[in-house]
Amino acid sequence: MRNVLLIAFLFLSGGCGEPSNIGGPGTITIKIPREMRNRGFLGVSFDGDELADAVVKFATPGGAADNSGIQKGDAVISLDGVGIGSTAEFLSISRTWKPDDVVTVILDRDGEVLSKTIELMDIDEFLQLQAWNRDTSNDERKENANE
């Protein structure tokens, strides 16, 4: 499930290569296009309508947004002082981000305005960490089954 949502985020945020089965059965390998590399990763997804308000549909577990406390239903109203009126405006700004950039995100959560200062992640490093965590969990499950 996590992989599907992550893939959905990557497609929404400017494209992603097709998932493949390079790593063997049961493994999803995502080939990140050159234009996506060296891009800062916040880890949020929105409804597919780019004209709609930028309301968070999902914060990727372990991503920068999730780690900062951004939640489903939060409406992004500003990025680094620039007002956000739609998902398209969010995506336009986010395409300029680099890993380790620090961004200020202003949110509306049920009428309460929140400010989050977030250090962005490197998408390649994030995906490698997720794969390592998944593989480690699989290894631990195998060891526990053998005990």
N, C-alpha and C positions, 0 to 999 in steps of 0.2 A: 504494500500500500504506500509506504514512504517513497519508494522509487517512482511510482506512478505520479504522485503529487509533485515530486521534484522535477520530473520530466515535464509535467504540465507547466510548472513555473518557468523552466528554461525556454519552452516554446513561446510562452506569453511574453517573456522578457527579451525577445529578439532572436530566437531561433536556437535550435540544438540539432545535432546530428541524430540520425536514427539510432534507437537502441539496437544493439546487436548481441549475439550470443558467443562472442569471441572467447569469453572466459570459461566456457563449458556449460553444460546443462544447468539450469537454475540460476545462472549468473547473468545479470544485466550489466553490460558495459556501455557506457555512454561516451560517444566520441564527441568531444567538444570542438565546435568549429573554431577556426583561427580567430574570427571576429569576436568570439565570446571569451577567449583566453585573456588573462590579465585584466579581467573585469571584476569590480567589487561585487560581492554577493551578500545581499541582505537576507534573502530567504523568505519572501512573502509571495503569495499568489492572490490573484483577484478574479472576479467574474470575467468571463471571456469578452464582455462588452467594453471596448476601450473608451467609449463615450460616457460610461457610467462613472459615478463617484469611485474614488480609490478606496474601497472598503475591503479590508483584509479578509480573504476567504480562508486562508491557511497560512500559518507560520511554520516553516520547515523545522522539525525537531533538531536541535543542535545548531541551527543557523543563527546568524547575528541577531535577527529580529526576535526569534524565540528566546535567545539568551538575555535579551534586554527587556523581555516581558510584553512584547507586542502580541496581541491576541486576535483571534477571529472576531470580526465585527468592528474592530478599530477602524476609524476613517482617517486616512492620511490627509491633513489639511495644509501641511507645509513641509518642504524639504529645504534645509539650509536657507530659510527665509523667503523662499519662493512659494507662493500660493499654489496649491494643487486642486484643480477642479474636476479632474477625470483621471482614469487609469492611464490614458494616453499621455497625459502630462507627466505623471509619475514615471512611466517607462522612458520618456524622452530624456528626463534628467538622469535616471538611473543608468542609462547607457554610457554616461561619461565617467562613472565611478571606477576607481581602481582599488585593488586590494589594499587594505590598511588605511584607506581614506576614513576620516571620521565625519559622520553626517549627523545633523540635528533633524530629527523627525518630530513634527508636532502632530498629535493625534487628538481626535474627538472620540472618547469612549463613553457612550451613553450620556452625553451632555457635559462631561468633565474633560477639560483640555489638559493633555499630558505632553511633556517634552522628554524625548529620549535622545541621548547622545550615544551614537553607536559606531564602533569600529567595524568596518566591513571586512568580510573574509575573502580569501582567494578561493574561487570556485573549484579549481583543480585540487587544492589542499582539502577543501571541504568534502569533495566526492571521495578522495582517497581515504580520509578519516572515516567516512560512513562505510566504505567497503571494508576497511580494517575492522571496525566495530562489528559489522555483520559477520565477517569471517571468524573473529574471535568468539563471538556468541555461538556460532555453529560449532567451533572446536570445543567450547566448554560444554555444549549440549551433548556432543559425542562422548566426551570424557565422563560426564555424569551418567550417561546411558551404560557405559562399560563398567561402572562401579558396582 
